């Protein structure tokens, strides 16, 4: 067995190899460390790039979100502008329809007034002299009978044939009927003129009761009751509870149009109610009164009324709440196609609220009838 000396050459060779091995390991570790460091740098760079990309993406998202919000805001503004434009167009259309209707009504009234007034004036003007002529003829006839009490048989036969005594009694009544008829026609023409008043472009003090009465006179034929098949509908009773009103500064023709629209709706509601046996005694009640401010009442000042209140009530079937919400909207109607435009109450609302700075309300419920309240300020 050979044993190498401790301090001999072979031992030094082993130490060198170990050093070399360690150096190689150190070099490998340094290489691995450098590689790891390079990978770490590359990862850090990639991470920084990813963060930068994320920041750019986030910035783009933020910009896109802002653009979307601006677009939504612009769309909202555009939608609001379109809705406003639509309302303005509907208002303009309703105004044009009202203007055209009132213009047509004015032409019709002018034509009726011209065509009827002249012959009626002839009749009305000739009735008084006709009465005098007939009185003179009857007086002459009485003189003849007094001085010639025994006429010939031919005259006696004619007296019997024409029933002379009846003619003496009936002629004055006949002339009186003609006078009443002529007065009635003149009153109707005057009511038509009072109803339209289209030539009045400015507010004027008027008696509102005259306008209501003129409207009722025009609607008189519809108040008599509508025929249902072979049966005649019940006549509509009109109850007037007029208060003492001062002349009211207003556009009389336009307010008369409001009365016409509301009264026409009431008549139609009562016609439907009587046709379905909902109402046996159709009635329209018109009440007028002066309205006073609450502070005036509290102060005991009862001489300063602030407005006129007109209430038009009917005892029909009433209006559903879902319909009541849209009652004053343009072109809203519950009538069949061709039966209504849906502008009557809308135009009425515009006239009362916009033109006269008043208020128009409807109070109704099913089976409870309907009440319209028109408030016109006095000042």
C-alpha positions in Angstrom: 0.0 0.0 0.0 1.4 3.4 -1.1 0.7 6.4 1.0 1.4 9.9 -0.5 3.1 12.4 1.7 1.0 15.2 3.1 3.3 17.9 1.9 4.1 16.3 -1.4 3.2 17.4 -4.9 0.1 15.4 -5.4 -1.6 17.2 -2.5 -0.9 20.5 -4.2 -2.5 19.3 -7.3 -5.7 18.4 -5.5 -5.9 21.9 -4.0 -5.4 23.5 -7.4 -8.1 21.4 -8.8 -10.4 22.4 -6.0 -9.6 26.0 -6.5 -10.2 25.7 -10.2 -13.4 23.9 -9.5 -14.5 26.6 -7.1 -13.5 29.3 -9.6 -15.5 27.5 -12.2 -18.4 27.3 -9.9 -18.0 31.0 -9.0 -17.8 31.8 -12.7 -20.9 29.7 -13.3 -22.7 31.5 -10.5 -21.5 34.8 -11.8 -22.8 33.8 -15.3 -26.1 32.6 -13.8 -26.3 35.8 -11.8 -25.6 37.9 -14.8 -28.2 35.9 -16.8 -30.7 36.2 -14.0 -29.9 39.9 -13.7 -30.4 40.3 -17.5 -33.7 38.4 -17.3 -34.7 40.5 -14.3 -33.9 43.7 -16.4 -35.7 42.3 -19.3 -38.7 41.4 -17.2 -38.6 44.8 -15.5 -38.5 46.4 -18.9 -41.4 44.3 -20.1 -43.2 45.1 -16.9 -42.5 48.8 -17.4 -43.6 48.5 -21.0 -46.8 46.7 -19.9 -47.4 49.3 -17.2 -46.9 52.0 -19.8 -49.2 50.2 -22.2 -51.8 49.9 -19.4 -51.4 53.5 -18.7 -51.9 54.4 -22.3 -54.9 52.0 -22.5 -56.3 53.5 -19.3 -55.8 57.0 -20.7 -57.6 55.9 -23.9 -60.4 54.3 -21.9 -60.7 57.5 -19.9 -60.8 59.6 -23.0 -63.3 57.2 -24.6 -65.4 57.4 -21.4 -65.3 61.2 -21.5 -66.1 61.1 -25.2 -69.0 58.7 -24.5 -70.2 61.0 -21.7 -70.0 64.0 -24.0 -71.8 62.0 -26.7 -74.5 61.0 -24.1 -74.8 64.6 -23.0 -75.1 65.7 -26.6 -77.7 63.0 -27.3 -79.6 64.1 -24.2 -79.5 67.7 -25.3 -80.5 66.8 -28.8 -83.4 64.6 -27.5 -84.5 67.5 -25.3 -84.3 69.9 -28.2 -86.2 67.5 -30.4 -88.9 67.2 -27.7 -89.0 70.9 -27.4 -89.2 71.3 -31.1 -92.0 68.7 -31.3 -94.0 70.6 -28.6 -93.5 73.8 -30.4 -94.6 72.3 -33.7 -97.7 70.7 -32.0 -98.4 74.1 -30.5 -98.0 75.9 -33.8 -100.1 73.3 -35.5 -102.9 73.6 -32.9 -102.7 77.4 -33.2 -103.0 77.1 -37.0 -105.9 74.8 -36.7 -107.6 77.2 -34.2 -106.9 80.2 -36.4 -108.3 78.4 -39.4 -111.4 77.2 -37.5 -112.0 80.7 -36.2 -111.4 82.2 -39.6 -113.9 79.8 -41.2 -116.3 80.5 -38.4 -116.0 84.2 -39.0 -116.7 83.8 -42.7 -119.7 81.6 -42.0 -121.1 84.1 -39.4 -120.6 87.0 -41.7 -122.3 85.2 -44.5 -125.2 84.1 -42.3 -125.6 87.6 -40.8 -125.6 89.1 -44.3 -128.0 86.6 -45.9 -130.4 86.4 -43.0 -130.3 89.9 -41.6 -131.6 91.7 -44.8 -134.8 89.7 -45.3 -135.4 89.5 -41.6 -135.1 93.3 -41.4 -137.6 93.6 -44.2 -140.1 91.3 -42.3 -139.4 93.0 -39.0 -139.8 96.5 -40.5 -143.0 95.7 -42.4 -144.8 94.0 -39.5 -145.8 97.3 -37.7 -147.4 98.9 -40.9 -149.0 95.6 -41.7 -150.6 95.7 -38.2 -151.9 99.2 -38.8 -153.3 98.3 -42.3 -155.1 95.3 -40.9 -156.5 97.4 -38.0 -157.7 99.9 -40.6 -159.3 97.2 -42.7 -161.0 95.6 -39.7 -162.2 99.1 -38.6 -163.7 99.6 -42.1 -165.3 96.2 -42.0 -166.9 97.1 -38.7 -168.2 100.3 -40.2 -169.7 98.4 -43.1 -171.4 95.9 -40.8 -172.7 98.8 -38.6 -174.2 100.7 -41.5 -175.2 97.7 -43.6 -176.4 95.2 -41.1 -178.3 93.1 -43.7 -175.8 92.2 -46.4 -176.8 90.1 -49.5 -176.8 86.4 -49.4 -173.6 86.2 -51.4 -171.8 88.3 -48.8 -173.3 86.2 -45.9 -172.1 83.0 -47.7 -168.6 84.4 -48.0 -168.6 85.5 -44.3 -169.5 82.0 -43.3 -167.0 80.4 -45.7 -164.0 82.4 -44.5 -165.2 82.3 -40.8 -164.9 86.1 -40.5 -165.1 86.1 -36.7 -162.2 83.7 -36.4 -160.1 85.9 -38.8 -160.8 89.0 -36.7 -159.5 87.2 -33.6 -156.6 85.2 -35.3 -155.1 88.0 -37.4 -153.6 89.9 -34.5 -152.2 86.7 -33.0 -150.8 85.8 -36.4 -149.0 89.1 -36.6 -147.7 88.7 -33.1 -146.3 85.3 -34.0 -144.6 86.8 -37.0 -143.1 89.5 -34.8 -141.9 86.9 -32.3 -140.4 84.8 -35.0 -138.5 87.8 -36.6 -137.3 88.8 -33.1 -136.1 85.2 -32.5 -134.1 85.2 -35.8 -132.5 88.5 -35.1 -131.6 87.2 -31.6 -129.9 84.1 -33.2 -127.9 86.3 -35.6 -126.9 88.6 -32.7 -125.9 85.5 -30.7 -123.7 84.3 -33.6 -122.0 87.7 -33.8 -121.5 87.8 -30.0 -120.1 84.3 -30.1 -117.5 84.9 -32.8 -116.4 88.5 -32.2 -113.5 87.8 -34.6 -113.0 91.4 -35.4 -111.9 92.2 -31.9 -108.1 91.8 -31.7 -107.8 93.5 -28.3 -109.1 92.8 -24.9 -112.4 94.5 -24.2 -114.7 94.6 -21.1 -117.6 92.2 -21.8 -120.4 90.5 -20.0 -119.4 86.9 -19.7 -123.0 85.8 -19.2 -123.9 87.1 -22.7 -121.2 84.9 -24.1 -122.4 81.8 -22.2 -126.0 82.5 -23.2 -125.1 83.0 -26.8 -123.2 79.7 -26.8 -126.2 77.9 -25.2 -128.5 79.4 -27.9 -126.3 78.0 -30.6 -126.3 74.6 -29.0 -130.1 74.7 -28.3 -130.9 72.0 -30.9 -128.4 69.6 -29.2 -129.9 70.3 -25.8 -133.3 69.0 -26.9 -132.0 65.4 -26.8 -130.4 63.1 -29.3 -132.5 60.4 -31.1 -131.5 56.8 -30.4 -133.1 54.7 -33.1 -136.9 55.2 -32.8 -136.7 56.7 -29.3 -135.9 60.4 -28.5 -133.3 61.0 -25.9 -134.0 63.0 -22.8 -133.7 66.7 -23.1 -130.7 68.2 -21.2 -131.7 70.6 -18.5 -129.5 73.7 -18.1 -129.4 75.3 -14.7 -127.9 78.7 -14.5 -126.6 80.0 -11.2 -125.2 83.3 -12.2 -123.6 85.6 -9.7 -123.2 89.4 -10.1 -120.2 89.9 -12.3 -118.5 93.1 -13.4 -117.5 93.5 -17.1 -114.4 91.3 -17.6 -111.4 92.4 -19.8 -110.9 89.5 -22.2 -110.9 88.2 -25.7 -114.6 87.6 -25.9 -114.6 85.4 -29.1 -111.9 83.2 -27.8 -113.6 82.7 -24.4 -116.8 81.9 -26.2 -114.8 79.2 -28.1 -113.8 77.8 -24.6 -117.5 77.7 -23.5 -118.4 76.0 -26.8 -115.8 73.3 -26.4 -116.6 72.5 -22.8 -120.4 72.6 -23.2 -120.1 70.5 -26.4 -118.1 67.9 -24.4 -120.7 68.0 -21.6 -123.5 67.4 -24.1 -121.7 64.5 -25.7 -121.0 62.9 -22.3 -124.7 63.3 -21.3 -125.8 61.8 -24.7 -123.6 58.8 -24.0 -124.8 58.5 -20.5 -128.5 58.6 -21.4 -127.9 56.1 -24.3 -126.5 53.6 -21.8 -129.0 54.4 -19.1 -126.3 55.7 -16.8 -128.2 59.0 -16.4 -132.0 59.5 -16.4 -132.1 63.3 -15.8 -129.2 64.8 -17.8 -128.3 68.2 -16.3 -125.7 70.9 -17.0 -125.2 73.4 -14.2 -123.4 76.6 -14.9 -122.2 78.7 -11.9 -120.5 82.0 -12.0 -119.0 83.9 -9.0 -116.3 86.3 -7.9 -113.2 84.9 -6.3 -111.3 86.8 -3.6 -107.7 86.5 -2.5 -107.3 84.6 0.8 -105.4 87.5 2.4 -108.2 89.8 1.5 -110.7 87.5 3.2 -108.5 87.2 6.3 -108.2 91.0 6.5 -112.0 91.4 6.1 -111.6 93.2 2.8 -114.5 91.8 0.7 -114.6 94.6 -1.9 -111.6 93.5 -3.9 -112.4 90.4 -6.0 -109.4 89.1 -7.9 -110.9 86.8 -10.5 -114.1 85.4 -12.0 -114.8 81.7 -11.5 -117.0 79.8 -14.0 -117.9 76.3 -13.2 -119.6 74.0 -15.8 -120.8 70.7 -14.3 -122.6 67.7 -15.8 -123.9 64.6 -14.2 -122.6 62.2 -16.8 -120.5 59.0 -16.4 -117.4 60.9 -15.4 -113.8 60.6 -16.7 -111.2 57.9 -15.9 -108.1 59.0 -14.0 -105.9 57.7 -16.8 -107.7 59.9 -19.3 -107.8 62.9 -16.9 -104.0 63.0 -16.9 -103.8 63.7 -20.6 -107.0 65.8 -21.0 -105.3 69.0 -22.0 -102.6 67.5 -24.3 -102.7 68.3 -28.0 -104.3 65.7 -30.3 -105.4 63.5 -27.3 -108.9 62.1 -27.8 -110.9 59.1 -26.8 -113.3 59.5 -29.7 -113.2 57.2 -32.7 -111.2 58.3 -35.8 -112.9 61.0 -37.6 -115.0 62.1 -34.6 -112.6 64.5 -33.0 -109.2 66.1 -33.4 -108.2 66.1 -29.8 -107.6 69.9 -29.9 -110.7 71.3 -28.3 -109.6 71.2 -24.7 -105.9 71.9 -25.6 -107.0 75.0 -27.4 -109.2 76.0 -24.5 -106.3 75.5 -22.1 -104.1 77.7 -24.3 -106.8 80.4 -24.5 -107.5 80.5 -20.7 -103.9 80.0 -19.4 -101.7 81.6 -22.1 -104.0 84.3 -23.4 -105.8 85.3 -20.2 -103.3 84.2 -17.5 -106.0 82.2 -15.8 -106.5 78.6 -15.0 -108.5 75.7 -16.4 -109.1 72.6 -14.3 -111.1 69.5 -14.6 -112.4 67.6 -11.6 -114.0 64.2 -12.4 -114.3 60.6 -11.3 -116.2 57.6 -12.8 -119.9 57.8 -11.9 -119.4 61.2 -10.3 -119.9 63.5 -13.3 -117.4 66.1 -14.5 -116.7 69.7 -13.5 -114.6 72.2 -15.4 -113.4 75.3 -13.5 -112.5 78.4 -15.6 -110.7 81.1 -13.6 -110.2 84.5 -15.3 -108.2 87.2 -13.4 -109.8 90.6 -13.2 -106.5 92.5 -13.0 
